[in-house]
Amino acid sequence: MKITKNSVVGLTYELKVSKDEEEVESAPFSVEVRDGEDPFYFLFGNSGLPEKFEEELAGKEKGDKFNFIIISEDAYGEADEEMIMALPKSQFNDQNGFEPNMLEEGNFLPLVDENGFPMQAKVIKDLGEEILLDFNHPLVGFDLHFDGEIFDVREATEEELEHGHVHGEHGHQH
């Protein structure tokens, strides 16, 4: 069966990212590998991934290989300066489940947005009373290189269509 809207698709892939900055092209580095032990399943038409990702996979069948690059503006866009903000350190205390070493520069803090969705903020700088955080998606400004294979294609169940996500898979959010 071919991948169409409302099919459930399982993929194995390696995701590498690269930054294409003025005259400096960084070598792509691997940020995620999903293999046959832990394929990535999603409901086609509702993957939460950049639209371009689904366009590239439409019409493929189980066993087909894919290899494509989504440039940053079609992926997560460029970093938004407004997403960088200083917050009082007192918000990140033991009661809220934060350990002091979690606030070290370069770490990603596991946070929740106002709709209750998990998100990450990168610690940029410790300002003493406050901490400077970057709420941009970790992959903003990167080109995404996907290289993988269609592991599985099947029709979604009614329950999956109703809930908009795949039933019984590990909750991997991207």
Salt bridges, closest charged atoms under 4 A:
GLU32 OE2 - ARG34 NH1 3.38
GLU32 OE2 - HIS174 NE2 3.60
ASP38 OD1 - ARG34 NH2 3.45
ASP38 OD2 - HIS172 NE2 3.62
GLU61 OE2 - LYS2 NZ 2.74
ASP74 OD2 - LYS52 NZ 3.95
ASP126 OD1 - LYS89 NZ 2.90
GLU149 OE1 - LYS65 NZ 2.65
GLU159 OE2 - HIS167 ND1 3.99
GLU160 OE2 - ARG154 NH2 3.02
